[in-house]
Amino acid sequence: MKENLSGFLKVFLPFSLLTFGIQFILVDYIYQAETYYSTLAVYAFHILATFLIYYFLLFVHSNFEEKTGFAFMACSLLKMLAAVLFLLPLMLSDTEAMLPDIAAFFIPYFLFLFFETYYAVRLINTK
């Protein structure tokens, strides 16, 4: 379990820092967009959710190896629900231009989802 976690973190941390840096520069300096959520808040959500999901998958895989796929699907569903709850104040606000906020959230959402899926499939395929 520790070797899987350390291998994951060796790739996850640079990936997170790189994508955060790119989005921070694009949103705050190039486009100078005024967003409802800061880039730091969006990435805190994504990094924490992805790390907790992978850690939970490692736990399930070490104890109930055949249930890892189901655990990944359940975690993905819970992450979608958490994303809606995270964005609910934005959706209920009087902000007229929500597109920059939605894009600033869902572009990294799908990048991190791809990252989770890749490592979940690798974990499922290991015996």
Contacts in CASP RR format, 6 or more apart in sequence:
PFRMAT RR
TARGET T0000
AUTHOR 0000-0000-0000
METHOD contacts of the structure
MODEL  1
MKENLSGFLKVFLPFSLLTFGIQFILVDYIYQAETYYSTLAVYAFHILAT
FLIYYFLLFVHSNFEEKTGFAFMACSLLKMLAAVLFLLPLMLSDTEAMLP
DIAAFFIPYFLFLFFETYYAVRLINTK
1 58 0 8 1.000
1 59 0 8 1.000
1 61 0 8 1.000
1 62 0 8 1.000
4 58 0 8 1.000
4 123 0 8 1.000
4 126 0 8 1.000
5 54 0 8 1.000
5 55 0 8 1.000
5 58 0 8 1.000
8 54 0 8 1.000
8 119 0 8 1.000
12 50 0 8 1.000
12 51 0 8 1.000
12 54 0 8 1.000
12 115 0 8 1.000
15 115 0 8 1.000
16 43 0 8 1.000
16 46 0 8 1.000
16 47 0 8 1.000
19 43 0 8 1.000
19 108 0 8 1.000
19 111 0 8 1.000
20 39 0 8 1.000
20 40 0 8 1.000
20 43 0 8 1.000
23 39 0 8 1.000
23 42 0 8 1.000
23 43 0 8 1.000
23 104 0 8 1.000
23 107 0 8 1.000
23 108 0 8 1.000
24 39 0 8 1.000
24 40 0 8 1.000
27 33 0 8 1.000
27 35 0 8 1.000
27 39 0 8 1.000
27 100 0 8 1.000
27 104 0 8 1.000
28 39 0 8 1.000
31 100 0 8 1.000
33 100 0 8 1.000
33 104 0 8 1.000
35 100 0 8 1.000
35 101 0 8 1.000
35 104 0 8 1.000
36 89 0 8 1.000
36 90 0 8 1.000
36 93 0 8 1.000
36 95 0 8 1.000
36 98 0 8 1.000
36 101 0 8 1.000
37 90 0 8 1.000
37 101 0 8 1.000
37 104 0 8 1.000
37 105 0 8 1.000
39 104 0 8 1.000
42 104 0 8 1.000
42 105 0 8 1.000
42 108 0 8 1.000
43 108 0 8 1.000
45 82 0 8 1.000
45 83 0 8 1.000
45 86 0 8 1.000
46 108 0 8 1.000
46 109 0 8 1.000
46 112 0 8 1.000
47 112 0 8 1.000
49 79 0 8 1.000
49 82 0 8 1.000
49 112 0 8 1.000
50 112 0 8 1.000
50 115 0 8 1.000
50 116 0 8 1.000
53 72 0 8 1.000
53 75 0 8 1.000
53 76 0 8 1.000
53 79 0 8 1.000
53 116 0 8 1.000
54 116 0 8 1.000
54 119 0 8 1.000
54 120 0 8 1.000
56 71 0 8 1.000
56 75 0 8 1.000
57 68 0 8 1.000
57 71 0 8 1.000
57 72 0 8 1.000
57 75 0 8 1.000
57 120 0 8 1.000
57 123 0 8 1.000
58 123 0 8 1.000
60 67 0 8 1.000
60 68 0 8 1.000
60 71 0 8 1.000
61 68 0 8 1.000
61 123 0 8 1.000
61 124 0 8 1.000
61 126 0 8 1.000
64 71 0 8 1.000
68 120 0 8 1.000
68 123 0 8 1.000
68 124 0 8 1.000
69 120 0 8 1.000
69 124 0 8 1.000
72 116 0 8 1.000
72 117 0 8 1.000
72 120 0 8 1.000
72 124 0 8 1.000
76 113 0 8 1.000
76 116 0 8 1.000
79 113 0 8 1.000
83 105 0 8 1.000
83 109 0 8 1.000
86 105 0 8 1.000
87 101 0 8 1.000
87 102 0 8 1.000
87 105 0 8 1.000
90 98 0 8 1.000
90 101 0 8 1.000
90 102 0 8 1.000
91 98 0 8 1.000
95 101 0 8 1.000
END
